[in-house]
Each structure stands twice: as structure tokens, then as C-alpha cells.
Amino acid sequence: MNFLEARRVVSSFAGGPPLPLQFALSGTGEPFELYLQAAAAVRGRAAEVRFLPFNTLAQALRREPDPALTEVFLLLPWDFAPETDWRSGVPDVVDAEQVRVRATETAGLLARRGSARLLYLPAAVPPVLPDPARNEAQALWLQSLAVELGARTLPPEAFALGGYLASGCPVGGSWIGRVADAAVEAALTPRLEPKKVLVTDLDNVVWGGVLAEDGLGGIACEPAGRGARHFVYQSFLRRLQREGTLLAAVSRNDPEVALAAFRSGRLLLQEPDFVAILASYHAKSAQIRELAERLNLAPDAFVFVDDNPVELAEVALALPAVQCVAFPQRDDDLARFLGTLAGLFPHGTITAEDRARTAMYRRRLAGLVPSELQGADLTRFLEGLRMTLTIHDRTRGDRARVVQLIDKTNQFNLNGRRYTDEEIGKILDAGGRLFGVTLNDRTGSHGEILACLIGADGVVEALVMSCRVFQRRVEYAFLAWLGAQSNPPRALAWVGTARNAPLRQFLSEVAGPLNGDGVVPLDAAGVAARYAADLGLFAVSPA
């Protein structure tokens, strides 16, 4: 916005809620007044601008702020290190250590003005140190102080040395409008409170792989290879925990399986680093809601990290105030991901209370068990995934992937029985059937994720599904499809194991209460009718 545009905006502004603004800088502030008023008017606010007397910013920092004013500080290198002020000339000798001491003291004064908004202009500085490299390093260090305080960094070309020497205004004429706009935007943007709790998934997040399927020896968490991304994430969580952030884990897993990983000594993180580790097959939003109630914190204090978009959607729908962040699928995206988290959990001075916070809250949450409350209705989200089930009849031909699924899957497994290819071949030769199911959605292919072996007598001998697709209603849709076929199964050969709680929950829902192990009758027509809506979430095509 140039001068004429700013004047036109201000003259035509009909008025609005006042914006009492203290615009503070080490220099002449008056050239900004019209532009600040125009930037506020564009946003429907009437700016009431005050400036500090010339060169009094340092004194102002030692006074209590006026609670009726919104403070915006335009900081320059010489606000931290007066020796670098061009208007003072180049000093004969500079004690670099004293520069750091005074700069750190100024940063402390700014940190105590918690409601102030900060802008930093990384202006060129005179060569106050004899070594150019040290001079540049000092300038970068001064900028880092401002960044640590949460200052927005302005483009260095906004600084005009000629104008500063001539009039005391450090910002060039063509940049004054843009800097004023940034100042008003900062004044009107609510300061975000740091988050307090990070809730993380475990499988394919804290470690690579699925613990219940791959076993403790099969997960990856080392600082090289496929575990590197997870190792770095763990190290970041450990640092957050040391700084006072509360960590919690919510995982679709069996409690003893999840805890064994943290007690194994393989991970950087240990069980005492978490206020709670909640492993169950219930809705993750219900676990976070229970944590919030027990910790006496609002949901907006929580951040939830998961690699599964369905889990993220479920939490976002049930608890909109929780910040949901997707764990990266590629190493190249890790830096951006950690930067996002770091911005949500900024920490200044770390106190002894911060370091002891996890232990204190662990005592408060002792005995917490997973909540069984329902989560969010994901129907609309799942419809938007545009999912396709391709059902392969593997009775003849290649069945290697299906056999692998049956032998590898633990959690969603009908009975835990392992089959060799030869054993499956005999069942098929006797009149049995074998199905494999591939899932595709708008994000791509998930591969073959479900296998079903039916004996010649109509009893389902094996039913397994990859845990990667939990929450998508695949199992309900497949059983509805199977129940609608001309020769549906009549029963399922159920055996409870230490790991197959998800299948137990599913079977209890579709076939009624279970009375121990054995053959569970299946009302195929009833299942087909009851779960027709789930089948409707998918486009189904036979291979």
C-alpha cells in the first residue's frame, strides 16, 4: 500500500472498534502512523497509535506495560547490542562477551512482556568486530534471540541505512506500508498458548512396523535405515518431555504388548516418560477425552500424532479442539513435521517443576484404564475416501500373499491358526474356497489386506485382516458381501488368543455373544442386511 492508497483508505473509513496500539521501535515512528491506521481500517478497526519518544525503547522495556494497549515492537540488532547502531559510529573496541550478556538481558526483558507482539528486522550491522566472520556470526546470533522470542522476521531489504542516518526511520519508504501491515496483523492475531500434552500413536510412528504382527525383534527404531525417522521422533519427544511437555500414548494394541516395547531397553523412550500408555481397541478420541478430564485440561491443550488418516479424522471429528498432526510417510518430510510440533510446544526457561511434571501427573493417572466410549461417526469421511474393494477368488492360481497374511496376522485373526500352503491346498481340493481382498482409495493402493478361507462344509476356517485398515469398516463390508453370495458360510471357527481382541469384538457384534471357543453360527442373510450400509461405502469389484 502506497501513501495515496493509505490516505484514501483512512479518509473513506467509516469507523470500527478501536485498536489501541503502542508501536515501539528505536527510531522515528511517525512515518508509520498513516499506514498503521490504513492497515487497521482494511481490517475494520480504528487504530489509536502511540509511539515511544525517539531512542527510548530500552527504557520502555523496564517499565510495566499499559494493559490497555496492544504492544508491537519492531526490533533491530542494536536493540539487543547497542554497539551495532549505525548512528553511534563504529566503536574502537567491542567486548563480544559483554555484547552477549547485554543482549541476553534484553531478551529476558522482552520475554517477560508475554502479551507483546514482536517483529525483527535483520538490518545490516557495521563491522564492530575485527573478523568479518565473527561479525556475521554475531548478527545471526542476535537474530536467533529474536526468533526464540517468537518474533516474525522481516525481509532484510526493508532496512534503509540512508533513511535511518538521515531521519532516524530504519525502514525504507517503499516498505513502510508493508511493515505497518505486518504490525497490525501481529496485533490482531491472538497469541497461541503453548500446547501441554502430546498424544502419540505407536505402530509406524514411535517405531517402524506393527508390534503385534512383527514382534519386538521386527520393529525398527535404530538411528539408521528404516528406523531412522522413528528414532529421530523419539529423541524429539524425549526432549519435549524433559522440557515439561506431557507425553501420552494411545495405540490399537494389547496393553502388555505395548508396554513390553518400552520395557525392552530398545527404545530411547521409556515407560516413565509417559503420563499414560493406553493400549486398547476402542476409539482414540475416547481415550484423549478421558485423559483431558483426568488431567483437568481442555482439549485445546492436546496435540495428537498418528500415521493413519482415518484415526486422525476420528479424533478431529470427535474433538475439534485437538490439534491433529500426521506423522510423515517419508524421511524428507520429517524436518517440516518436527518444525510444526516445535512450534506447538515452545519452551523458554526450563524449571525444576517442568522437569518433574511427568512424574507428578503419572501419579495422578495411576490406574487409568482405556475408555470404552464410542468415537466419532466416520461415515462421511469414509465416503470421501472413495474406497474400492477388489475381491479375488484365490481358490485357483497364485495364493502366496493370502497365505502370508494368514500366517503373519495376529490381531484381526479368527483363531490364530497357521497354515502351510500344502494344508490350504488340501482344503481347497476338498471343495473349500479362498478369498483375498485388495483395498484402494483416493490416496492409492493398500494392497491385499484381507484373507478368508472357507471349508467345504461352509465353516470359515481362517479370517484375517491387516491392522493398517482398522476403522475403515472393511471387515463389515466383506462379510456383508460374503453373506449375500449364493453359497454363504454358515459358521466361523473361533478360538480366542492373547492377541486377537479386535476379532473378538467384531465377532461378538456380528454373531452375538461368544460362549468360549468353538464353531460360531453365522446368520449370513441377517449379516448381509445389517451391514449393507457398510458395503455401500465401497465400490466392489470381483477380480
Secondary structure, 3 states (H helix, E strand, C coil): CCHHHHHHHHHHCCCCCEEEEEEEECCCCHHHHHHHHHHHHHCCCEEEEEECCCCCHHHHHCCCCCCCCEEEEEECHHHHCHHHCHHHCCCCCCCHHHHHHHHHHHHHHHHCCCCCEEEECCCCCCCCCCCHHHHHHHHHHHHHHHHHCCCEECCHHHECHHHHHHHCCCECHHHHHHHHHHHHHHHHCCCCCCCCEEEECCECCCEECCHHHHCHHHCECCCCHHHHHHHHHHHHHHHHHHCCCEEEEEEECCHHHHHHHHHCCCCCCCHHHCCEEEEECCCHHHHHHHHHHHHCCCHHHEEEEECCHHHHHHHHHHCCCCEEEECCCCHHHHHHHHHHHHHHCCCCCCCHHHHHHHHHHHHHCCCCCCCCCCCCCCHHHHHHCCEEEEEEECCCCCCHHHHHHHHHCCCCECCCCCCCHHHHHHHHHCCCEEEEEEEEECCEEEEEEEEEEECCCCEEEEEEECHHHCCCCHHHHHHHHHHCCCCCCCEEEECCCCCCHHHHHHHHHHHCCCCCCEEEECCHHHHHHHCHHHHCCEEEEEC
